[in-house]
């Protein structure tokens, strides 16, 4: 069957595959979008155009006063325009670091977990593997931050930037402002929705972390205890819409945290990390970073272990 567009080709491929599923017939689709090389070219093109995309979104930001918007547009990738308390880099560099972390995240995962996740990531959505679409989602996961606002103190003075709900804002931007760009790459409606959903839910495990901080504290003791498993179960029960994104949530939370800082503290317990924190404090000072970044460094090991434990739980279908 010869059709005029790659989207139509993909639609026919899906239909024929479903109808011929019970017969000894192999259905394939041949289009310019099926090439892995071309998929990687899309990812490279988006990476290169991210500053342009960020500037376009920031220039239309109605939440920032004009003087703040002007400064932001002049320093789009400055850490001072991001969250220096929690990030070593600005929005764009953090995004690139997150994508790099995705390529290396296997080293943090147990071997049996690696193979199960890899098998899942090989599954296709309209002819493109999940892992390729996740790479696109990672490039766009923080575009909502270009629509940041500001929070003022009681006297009306600037207090900090407001990045609340940036995940959902990223999802909206992907489905609206960026949709024509993604369609120009011949991405299908299903693929674009998947990319947007991954971006929109990339920090869901942060809800568990916030809850733990208000109660017993978010640390290695908490992550390694039964309370973390209980909180994971509650999160998934309360949000059934996350059912088809459970693995993506864990992976994106892991690499997002790895993309925030590259300073670590040696230690396998909370006590050892606290005792060795001076090593990270010294490095933060040497790099002339915000001293408050030490809290993110202390928390990194807990975030990594939380991601791994969560993935083990959902991949092994402890919580369906």
N, C-alpha and C positions, 0 to 999 in steps of 0.2 A: 504494500500500500504506500503510495507516494503522497505526501501532504506538504503544504507550503510553509509550515512553521515548526520549530522544535517543540513548542508547547503542545500543538495539535498532535505531533508525533508521539509525545509522551502520553497524552490522553488515550490515543489509540493503542499504545503499547499496554497501558494499564487495563483497558477494556478487553483486548485480545487475551492477555495473560489470565484474566479472571475467567473468561469464557472457555479457554482451552486447558484450564487447570486439571481437568479429569482425563485428558487425552495425552498420548505419548508424543506431544508436539512441543518443540522448544521455540519460544517467541523471543525475538530480540528487536532492539530499536537501534537504528543508526542515525545519529545526528551530530552536528558540530559540538553540541554541549556534552556529549558522552566522554570526551577525551579527558583523562586525568590531567594532562598537561594544560588543557584549556581551563579546567576548574582551578588549577593553581594560578593560572594567569589572572583569573578573576580576583582571587585572594590578594595577589600582588598588586593589582590595580587598585583595589579598595584600600590597601595599606598605604599606597602612595598618595591616594586622594583623601585620606582621612583628615589631614589639616585643612584641605579645601572644604570638606563636608562640615567640619567643626566650625569653620569661619562662617559658612553659610547659615548654619543653625544659630550660632551666637549673634550674628548680625540681626536676626529676626527676634531675638530674645526680648520679650516685653516685661520680664520680671526684674531686670537689672536697670538701675538708673543709668542715664547716658554716660556719665563720667566713669562708672564702673565698667560699662559695656566697652567703652573705648579702650580702657586699660586692658581688659580681657582680650580683645581682638588683637592688641599689640603684643600680648604675652600669652598666647593660647595654650602653650605647653609649659608654662611656669608652674612649679609646685606651689607657689604662693597663691595661684589662682585655682588650686585644687584643694587638697586637705593635707597640709604638711604635718598634721598631728598623726595621720594614719598612712601617708604615702611618702615614699622617697622621691617620686617623680611626678611630673605633670600628667594631665589626662591622656595625652597622645602617647607619651613614652610608656606610661603605665599600661596602655592598651597593647603596645608592641611587646612589652615584657610578659603580659598575660598570654599572648599568642605563643611566645617562646616557651613559656612554662608548659603549655599544652603539649608541645612536641617532646617534652622531657618528663612528663608527669608519671610515666610508667615506673621510673626509678623509685617512686614513693609507694607504689602499690605491690602487694604480695603477688607472686607469680600466678597463682590460680585465679586471683581477681583480675589480673591483667588480661589473661586469655578470654575470660568471660566478657569483660568490657569490650575488648577488641572485636570479638564476634558480634556484639551488639552494634558497635560503631560501623561495622561493615554492612549492616542492613541499609537498604536504599529507600529514599523517598522520591518518587517520580524519577528513578534512574540515577540519583546522586547519593553517595554514601553519607550517612549521618555525620561522620567525622569531618567531611568537607564542609557541610553546612554549619557545623559547630564552629569551625574556623572562621567562617563569615560572621557568625553570631558574636564571636569573641572580638572581632574588629569593631563591631557596632554596639557592643554591650553597654558602653558608657556614653553613647552619643547624647543621652538624656542630660548628662552633666553640662553640656553646652547651653542648656536652658536653665541653668542654676539661678537661684534668687539670693537674697541677702537677709540675714537676721540681725536686727538692731537691739541694743540694750534699752533699758528704761528711759535713758536720756536721749534716745534716738540716734546714738552713735553706732557705727558699724561694729558688729560683734563677730560674725562669721558668715561664710557662704552657706546657703541652704541647698543641700543636695537630696533632700527628702524625696522619696518615691522616684528617684532618677531611673530605677529599673523599669518601672511602668511607663515612664516618659520615653525611655529608649524604645520600648515596644511600640508605643504609639507612633513615634517618629519613623520607625522602620516600616510600619504599615501605611503611612501616609506620605510624608515628605520624601522618604528614600525609596518608596515602592517603584516609581518609574525608573530609577537608576538600576534597581535590582532586576526589574523586568527587561531592561536593555541587555542584561547578561543572559536572557532567556531562562531565568529562574521561574518556576511555576508558582501558582497561587499557594499550593501546599508547602512548597519549599520556603517561600517567603514567610508564611505563617509560622512554620517551624523555627526559622531563624529568629523571628520576633518573639516567640514564646520562650525560647532559650534565653534571649537577652532580658526579657521581662521577669524571669524567675531565677536569674543567676545568683541571687543572694538570699534565697529563701532560708538557708541554714542559719543566716544571720538572725532570723527571728528566734531560733533556739538559743543562740548566743546571748541575745538581749534579755531573754527570759531568765537564763541562768545567772546573768550578772546581777539581776534584781533579787535573786534568791540566794543560792549557796555560792555563787561565783563561777565564772567560766575559766576553767583551768584543766590541767591534765587529770587531776583527781576526779573531777566531774565527768570528763569525757570517758574515762576508763571505768566509771561506775555505772550502775543500772539506771540511774536517773536520766542519763543522756538517751539511752534506748527508749525509755518511757516517753521522753519529750519528742523523739523522732516519730514514734507511733502516733502520738497526739497530733502532731503537725500534719501528717499524711491523712489522718482521719478527718481533721477539720478542713482540709483543702483537697477534696477529691479531684479537683481540676488538675492537680499535679501528677495524677496517676501515670500519665504517659511521658513525664519529664523527669522521673525520679533519678535516673542515672545521670542525665545531663545536669541536673541541679548539683549533684555531688561533685562532678568533674569541674564545673564552672566555678563553684565555690572554692575548690582546691586551687585551681590555677589563678583565680582572681587574687587570692591571698598571696600566692607565690609571686605574683606580679607587682605587689605593693612595695616590697623591700627585699634586699638581698643580704641583709645583715642577720646573723643568727647568734644564738647563745648556746654554748655547750651545756648539756645536762639532760637527764632522763626523768627527772621529777620536778615538781614545782619548786621545791626547796633548792635544788641544784641550779635551776634557771635563775632564781632570785639571787642566789649567792654569786653567780657568775655574770650578773647583769652589768657589772662595771666594765666588762670587755666590750659589750655593745655600746655602752655610754661613751666610752673612749673613742670608738669608731664613729659614732654619730657626731661627736665634737670634731673629730679630724676631718670629716666630710662637710662640716659646717651646715648640718641639718638641724631641723627643729628638735630641741631636747625632748619634747613630748613624744617623739617617735619611739622612745624606749618602750612605751606601753604596747605598741604594735609589735615590736620585736619580741617582747616577753610572751605575747599572745600567739605568735606564729606557730610554735610547736603544737599548741592546743588546737589551732585551726586546721593544721595538717592532719593530726590524728582524728579530729572530728570528721573530716571529709572521708578519710579512709574507713573509719568504723561505720559511718553512714552508708558508704558504698557497699561494704560487706553485708550490711543488713538488707539493703534493697536488692542487690544483685542475687543474693542467696534466697530472696523472696521470703525473708522473715516477716516483712510487712507488705502484703499484696495490695 
